Amino acid sequence: MTAAVMENVNWDPALSKLLQSLEENKSEIPSCTEEEFGFLSELLQSKELNALVNVHNKILNNVKDDKFFPVLSNSMDIDVEVLDLLSTKTHHSDEYKELFHLLQKPHIQGLLCAHDLIAQKDYYPRLPEIPLEVDEDEETVKIVQLVKSNEPLGATIKTCEVTGKIVIARIMHGGAADRSGLIHVGDEVCEVNGISVEGKTPNCVLKILQNSEGTITFKIVPADSKGGVRESKVRVKAHFSYRAGDDPYIPCKEAGLDFSKGDVLHIVSQDDTYWWQARREGDRNMRAGLIPSKALQERKITLERQHKEKIDDDEDSIKNDDFDREEIPTYEEVAKLYPRPGLYRPVVLVGPPGVGRNELKRRLVATDPEKYRTPVPYTSRPPRPGEVNGKEYHFVTREAMEEDIDTGKFIEYGEYKGNLYGTSAEGVSSLVNAGYVCLLSPHYQALKMLRTPRLKPFVIYIKPPRFEILKETRNEARARSTFDENNSRGFTDEEFHEILHSAARIEFLYSHLFDEVIVNADLSMAFEQLVDAIHRVETEPMWVPASWVQ
């Protein structure tokens, strides 16, 4: 029985080697008694120690090999949030009560805390803080030791403009320095591993750190204030792409965070006017990185536009005076909106005239007329023979329609051949409340009227392919020109170019309002992508402006 158990133990090679070395050199350790030797021998052979070492090695090896990674590092925070939510619902059912009590159990919370420590890579040894000492000038000095691993220390330094000393400029949330709690913003660095940094530049100090291995010892003069900053819970959607390595103004390129347009970022600190600290939402790297603040990015975009305006004399380009009247898209605060059974978000198809929005909408309605509906538009023109009020159009007087336009009841409107046409917000809401998927294909200028907390639309941009494919696919399908009132002919090359020019204008002005982009090169493929996108809206939580869920 004992032999069988021994064979199943996963012995750690390092411990076995240490035990063998101990036995071979037993005679050379005169101060070691039989009792002490027996204790060490039993300890090195114990299943508990071998199991702990195996767990430790698996964590380290998997972190290096990237075989698994945590989805979250704040499960304990989520536990507290869920408890807050459940505290108002425990009267609903026994299931609520059971979950409420379960999440308060010490062993459950202990498990979540252990998960968070591993997720934050907080399993490296914690060295005790060495007591403060006083140097010859009676200045308080602190010795801090950190264990250097594969991850950066998570702190940036700078030269103080007043004293010329090297000081800690910022602590990156979630980094090694932040987790240690021993280094603070404003601390003056005197020595690194016994090397004085007096008179050295920040780059010279960084080289010392880069060349250091194992434990790094800092000799620092503590800052007067050590107030910790609580991590923010703000999430934003980025409306531009950023590469720290290409930014000449970032304080430390290694501390920068790269991201792409459309990424959701967790802003953990906005203390610095120009440089925020952030993580990509769901990123396995728990250390925050530097990104330009909203104010800094707006300033950069404004300067870029002014520069472009001076050098861009192309008459076909989109004029900057149009852009100046629009907001400068940088970041938009977002939150998760969860699907509501039986209450569907309106689907808005935007794009240049002639790109195929109406055909996609027609096909979608044809698949399930009892699910997909379009609101009945209003018009001031008189009904034609056979038209029924409330079916093709709501027929109203021009005066009544103008009054409703002035009071903001229409999400879009326009005039054609002396008659007004428009879509009312109430028409959209009534379809949503009745359980239909409301489909809209408005003029792109109506997007700002549509994107409200009341309607919560899902905006899909139908984008044309490049000129050659646009021309080839439309000609093969014998598509009728939407520029021709009677739809009696195909598109001309000039009209194809007009579609592309209009698309470029829409993208520049409104791309930050798009939830999805579908390139309509092949109509059947574009339709499949449209159906898939709508299915995701109905079944998956989506990031939306934070004001929509408050």
N, C-alpha and C positions, 0 to 999 in steps of 0.2 A: 504493500500500500504506500509506504513512504517512498520507495524507489519510483513508483509510478508518478507520484506527485512531483518529485524532484525533476523527473524528465520533462514534465509539462511546464516548468518554470522557465520563463524567457529571461535567461541570465544575461546581464549586461556585460559585454566584453571588457569594458574598462574596469568594472568592479572585479571581474574574475582575474584580470591581469594584476590589479592592485593586491588582491588576496594572495596570488601566487608569489608576487614580489615580497610581500610581508612574510610569508612562510620561509622563502629562501634566505631572507636576511634576518631571521629571528635571532640568531646567535650574535649578530652584530649590534643588537639593541640591548645593551646590558641593563638599562633602567626599566625595561619592559617586563613586568611580572607575568606569570602564567595567567593570572586572573584578567589582567588588562589585555593580554594577547587573545585570550578566549573571547572576551567581549568584542574586540575588533573583528575577529574572525566570524563570530555569529552575526554581527551587524552587516558585514559585507556579503554574507550569504543569505540574509533575510529576504523573504519574498517581498516584504513591504518596501524596502529600500530599492530593490531591483525594479519593482513596478513603478515607483516614483521616478527613478532615473529614466526608465523607458518612456514614460509620459512626457518628461522634460525634453528628451531627445526628439520625440515625435513632433512636439510643438515647434521646436527650433528647426528641424529638418523640413517640416511642411511649410513653415514661414519662408524659408530660403528657396524651396522648390516651388512655392506658390501652388501647392496641391489643393489647399482649401483656404478660404478666407471668410471672416465674419461679415454678415450682411449689415449688422448694426453694432454699435459700441455703447449704446445707451439704453440697453434693455431695462435697467432698473428705473430710469426716468420714465420709460413707457409704462412700466408697472404702476408707478405712482399716478400717471395720467389716467390709466384705465381705472384705478381705484377711485379717483375723483369722479370719473364718469359714472361708475357703477353705484357710487354712494347715493345718487339721486334716482336710481332705478331698481334698488333692491326690493321694492314693494311690488314690482311687476310680476316676478315669477321666482320659483325656487331655484332655477338655473342661475339667475342673476346673483342670488344670495350665496349659492355654492361657490361660484367663481370669485365673488367678492371676498369670502373668507379664505379661499385657497390661495389667492395672491398675497394674502397677509401672512401666510405661514413662514416662519423663520427659515426653514430649509429651502423653500422656493426662492425667497429673496436672497439667501446665501448663494444659491446656484446662479441666479442672475448677476449678482455682484462678481462672482468668479468668472462668469462669461465675459463681462465687461472688461475686467482686468486683462484677460488674455486677448480680447479683441483690440484693446489699446496697447498691446505689447508691453504690459506693465508687469512682466514676470522676470525682469532683470533684477539683480540684487540691489537692495536699497542700502546705501551706505549711510551710517549715522552722521548727522551734522556735527562737525568738530566745533567745540566751544570757541566763542569769540576770543580773540587775543588783541592785545594793544601793542602797537609798534612804538618806535622811539619818539615819534611826534605825537603820542597819545591819541592816535586816530584809530577808531574801531576797525578791525580787519577780520574778515571771515574766510575760512578755508572751506571750499566746497569741492567734493569729489563726485564725478559722474562716470558711469561705465559707458564707454563708447562701443556701439554696436554697428550694424549695417545701416541703420537709419541716421539721418542728420540729428544734431543736438537740438535743433529747433529753436535757435535764437539768432538774432542779428545784432551786430555791433556798429558803432559809429564813433567818430571823434567829436567830443563835446565842443561846441563852438565857443563856450566861455572859458573852460579850463584847459582844453586841448587834450584831455584824458580820453582813454578808450572806455566807453560805457555801453551797457546793454541797451540797444535801441528798442527791441520788441521781443516778446516771448511768443512763439507760435503755439497756438492752442493744440493740445494733444501730443505735442512733441516731447522728447525726453526731458528737456529742461523744465517744461511746464509740469510734467508729471512728478518731477523730483520735488518741486515746491521750494527749492533752495536758491534759485536765481530769480531776480526781479528786474523789471524795467527801471533803468536809472542807476543800477549797480555799477560801480567803477571797477574795471578789471585792472589789477596791478601785475599779476603774474599768471602764466599758463605753464604748468609742469615745471615750475622753478625758473622759467625764462621771463625776465622783466619785459613788459610791453611799453614801457615809458618811451615816448618819442617815436613809436612805431605806428604805421598806418593800419587801418582795419584789414587791408589785404594781407599785410605781413602777419597779422595775428591769425587770420584764417589759414594761412599756410602752416603755421605752427600746429593748429588744430588738425588739419588734414594729415599731417605727418605723425600725429600722435596715435598710439595704439593702447587698447585696454583702458585703464582708469586715467581720466584726465582730472588734474587738480588745478582749481582756480583759486587764486588769492584775490579777494575782492573787498572793496569798501562798500558796505550796504547803503542803498538809497534810503532817504529819510522815510519815504512812504512805500509800503509793501502791500497795499490793498489789492487783493486778487480781483480779477474781473470775471464775472459769471458769463458763461458761454451763451450767446444769443441763439434763439431758435428760428431766426428769420431765414426763409428760403426765397431765392429770386431766380427768375428765368433770364438767362443772358441773351441779349439781342445783338451780340457781336462776338467774334472769335478773338482769342488772345493767346499770344505766345510770349512768355516771359523772356526767352532767349533773344527775341527780336526787339525788346523794349530797352532803349538806351537810358531810360529814366528810373527803372526799378532799382531800389536800394541794394538788393541782393538777388541776382538771377537764380541762384540755387534755391532760394526760398520762394520763388514765384510758382504760381499755379496756372498751368495751361488749361484752356477750355474752349469749346466750340459753340457757335451760335446755336441756341436752343437748349443748351445744357442747363440743368437746374443746380444751383449752387446753394450750399448751406453757409450763410454769412455768420461766422462765429464771433467776429469782433469788428466794430466800426469806430474804434477809439481814435484811429489815425485819420486825419482829414483827407489824406490823399491815397492811403494804402489800406485796404480792408484785408482781413484774414478770412479765408473761406475754404471749404472742401466741396468737391463735386458730390452731389447727393448719391448715396450708396457706394461711394468710393471706398475701397478696402484700405487706403492709406489714411490713418486716423490723424496724421499731423496736418494742420491747416497750412495753407500757402497764401502768398501775397497776391492780390489782384488790385487793379486800379479802382478807386472809389467812383461812385456815380458822378460826383462833381468833377473829378479829374478826367474821367472818360468823356464827359460832355464837353469839357474844355478842349480836349484833343480832337474830337470830332468837329467842333466848330472851327478850329484852326485848319484842319484838313480841308474843310469845305471852302474856306476863304482862299486857301492856296489853290485849290482846284478851279475856283472861279476865275482866278487870275490867268491860269495857263490854258484853260479849256475854252477854245473859241469855236468848237464844233457846233454848227447851228442845229444839228440833229440831236445833240445831247439834251438831257433833261435839265432845264434851267434851275439854277440855285435859288432863285427867288421863290419858286414853289416849295423848296425844301425848308426855307427859312420860316415859313408859316406853319410847318409841322413840328411836332415834338421831336427831340433828339432821343432816339431809343438807345438805352444802355441796359438797365436792369429793371425788371418788373417783379414786385413782390408777389409770390404765388403760394397757394395752399392746395391740398388734395380735395377734389370734389368727387364724392362717391356716387355711383349710379343709383337712381331712384326708380324702383320698380313701377312701371306703368306711367312714369312721368319722364318723357324723353327730351333731351336737349335739342333745340332747333339746329338743323344742319344748313350751313350757309356756304354756297358755292360762289366763289369770286374768281374773276379772271377777265382777260381782255375780250371784247366782242369778237365772235368768230372762233373761239378756242374750243367750243363744244360743250359748254356748261348745260345748256338747255336740253341737248340730246342725252347727256348723262342723267339729268333729272328726269326726263321722260322715261328712260329705260328703268330707272329705279322705281318710279310710281307704277309702271306696268308689272313689275314683279309682285307687288302686293298693294293694290289700291286701298285696301282696308287698313293699312299700316302707314303708308306714306301719303301725305296730303300737302297741297300748296294753298296758302291763304288766297281768298277771293279778293282781287284788287278793287280799288275804288276808281271811279272816273266821273268827270263832269260832262262827258259827251252824252247825248241822248241814246237810248237803246236802239239797236237795229232790229229789223224784222226777225223774229224767232228767238231773240235773246231774252233771258229771264233774269229779272233783278235778283241778285244774291247768288246766281249760278256762274255766269261768265264774269260779271262785274257787279259791284254795288254802285248803282247809278244815283248820284247826288247832284245838287246844284253847285255851280262854281263857287258861289258865296259860302255855302256850308263847308265845302272842301278847303277853301282858303282859310276859313276860321279855324278848322281843325289843324291845318298845317301850322298856323301861327301859335297854336297852343301845344304843339309838339306831339300830336297824336299819330303822326306818320313817321315810320322809320326810313322811308324813302318816297320821293315824289319827283315828278317832272312834267314838262309840258310838251305835247306833240300835236302839231297841226291845230293849235289854238285850244286844245283840250287838256285838262289836268289828269294825271294818272298817279296812283300811289298805293302803298301797302301800309296798313295800320298796325301799330304795335298790339292793339287789342285782338286783331285777327290772328296774329301769331300766338298770342297767349291762349286764346280760346281753343286752338288746335292742340297745343301742348297739354292744357288742362283736360281735354277730352281723351287723352291717351294716344294721340297720333304723333308720328315723327314729322315735324313741320320742315318742309324743304323750301329754301329760298335761294334765288340767284340774283341778288341786287347789284346795283352799281357799286363799285368799290368804295366810293365816297360815303356810302351808307354804313360802313363798318363801325365807325365810332358811335353812330346812333344805335346800332344793334348790340354792341358789346357792353351790355349792362347787367347788373346783378339780377335784374328781373327776368331777362330772357336767357342768359347763360348760353349763348350759341357756341357751336363747334364750327370753326371756320376752316374750310378746305379751299386751298388755292389751286385752281386748275391752270397748269403752266403749259405753254406751247413748247414743242421741241425746237431744235435749231431749224433754220430756214429750209435746208435741203429735205429734211424729214417731214417738216410741216407741209411743204409743197407736194412731196411724193405721196404721202398718206391721204391728203385731202383730194388730190386728183384721182388716185386709185378708187377712192370711195365715192367719187363724183359728187362731192359735197357742194351744196349750193351756197353762194356768197350771201353772208348776212349784211353785207354793205349794200346789196341790191334789194330795194323795197319789195319786189315781186319774187325774189329768190329764183330768178329765171336763168341764172348763169353760174359758172364756177368762179372761184377766187382768182384775182390777178396777182402778179408778183408784187405789185405795189401794195395790194391789200394784205398779203402775207407779211411784208415788211412793217406795215402799220400795226398788225397784230403783235409782232415782236417788240416794236417800239412801245406800244401801250403796256405790254407785259413788263418791260423794264421799268417803266414809270410806276406801275402798281407795286412791284417788288421793292423798289427803293423807298416808296412812301409808306407802305403798309405791311411789309413782310413780318414785322414784329408782332402783328396781330394774327398771323396764321397759326393754326394748330396742326395742320397737315398740308403737305404739298404733293400733288399728283401730276406727273407729266403726261399729257394726253398725246402721246405719239401713236399708240395703237388703242383704238376705242374700246375693244373688248378687255384689254389688260387694264386700262384706266378704270373701267367699270368694276372689275374684280377688286382693284385696290380701294375703290370707293365703298363697295359693300363691306370689305374687311375693316376699313376705318370706322364705318358706322357701327359695326358689330362691337368693336373695341370700346367705343363711346358708351354703348349700352351695357357693357359687362365689366369694364375696368375703371378704377379710379384715375382721374386725369388732373394734371396741374392746371389751375385756373387762377385769375387774379384773386389775391387774398380777400378783397372786399366782397367777393361772391359767396364766401362761406362764413362770413362773420355775422 
